[in-house]
Structures are given as structure tokens and as C-alpha cells.
Amino acid sequence: MENVNPLVIAVGSSRRPKLEAVREAMDDIGSLLAGDRPIEIVPVEVASGVNHTPTSRVELMRGARHRADALRTIAERTGAPWDYFLGLEGGLDALPEDGGDRVFLESWAYASDGVRGHFGRSGALELPPVLAVEVLERGTELSVAIDRFAGVEGIRDAQGAWGVLSSGKISRKEAFRVAVLAAFAPFYNRQMYRRTANAG
């Protein structure tokens, strides 16, 4: 049986929950994306180019895209045979309401084939006000703040703030899995995304 070159997805992180999220997403969509080719996931640590805890949707999107663009630059420089470049970014988004803000935890993904790219986002989970103040007003990194808040260390590499705040019903991995599925939709469901306004 002849060897088939894998479809390679470079991921701009080596964090376990992020990589597991990508693997689980590929279990769902791999055949749609790659046909019969196996999928290889390559973790590469790259900078996000944004604050350690992004505090707006714009910053979250910028961080995810920056990671994917950094991977593309590495591939161009080194000749790495990567088919897709995937940036993942988690953080907060504050929305004004009734003279104050509601602050939400969100996970974003940006998937690119080097020519075009698309964003995907998880759902959103509202932060308790005391935790939002700690991060947004006092400048504490979310991973540090959630460890203090929950009285446990290393939450970011396990269930994440998602797990703590949802009582284990939604994990950080699950949030990123949804974001990855959404970001890749224009690639694995090309027929829908190629439809024009005049299509019947």
C-alpha cells in the first residue's frame, strides 16, 4: 500500500486543552477536510501579539489571527509542509448593559490555508463580577485569577475557567473544539460558502 501524505495542521500552541480540542474537532470533520488522507497536528509555540488576557472580541480575533499568520511565516521561511495554519485565543469580551458591563469568557479560532482564512467562536460564559474586576481593573492574568478564585492551581491546563464556572459542564477543551469546528466550516463545507446571492 503506497504512503499517503498527511494533511498537516499547524497549531500555534502546545497547550494540552487546545491540542486535544483540535484533535477532537478533526475526529468530527477530518474526512470532510482531508478525504482519505490522515491528519497530522503539529504544535508550534508562537506569540499572540496581544495581552496575556485579551479583553475584547477585537483583541481575541487579532490574537488568533496573529498566531495563524506567524505559523504561515514560519512555513514560508522553513519550507514546512503545513496545509493549514490554526490560531487559538481565549479571553474576555465586555458588553455594555444598563450603565455597566457584562463580561464574557470566549474562545476564538482562526483557520487559514495560506490564501484565505476564517474565524470561529465558542459560546460565551458570563464571568462573576468579582472575577471580572480582578482581571479587567486590576490587570491580573485570567489564569492566575481563576486559580485564586477557585483555590486550585493549574486550571488553565485542565478544565480551564470554563470548567470552573460551569461546574464542569463545559471545559476549556470543549469551548475551543466548537471554535475550531466553526473556523474550518468554510473549508469542509465549501459548497455552502461558495453560494452566491442569486443562487436558487
HELIX and SHEET records of a PDB file:
HELIX    1   1 ARG A   16  ALA A   34  1                                  19    
HELIX    2   2 ARG A   57  THR A   78  1                                  22    
HELIX    3   3 PRO A  129  LEU A  136  1                                   8    
HELIX    4   4 LEU A  142  ALA A  150  1                                   9    
HELIX    5   5 ILE A  155  ASP A  157  5                                   3    
HELIX    6   6 GLY A  160  LEU A  165  1                                   6    
HELIX    7   7 ARG A  172  TYR A  188  1                                  17    
HELIX    8   8 ARG A  190  TYR A  193  1                                   4    
SHEET    1   A 5 ILE A  39  PRO A  43  0                                        
SHEET    2   A 5 LEU A   7  VAL A  11  1                                        
SHEET    3   A 5 TYR A  84  GLU A  97  1                                        
SHEET    4   A 5 GLY A 100  SER A 112 -1                                        
SHEET    5   A 5 GLY A 117  GLU A 126 -1                                        
END                                                                             
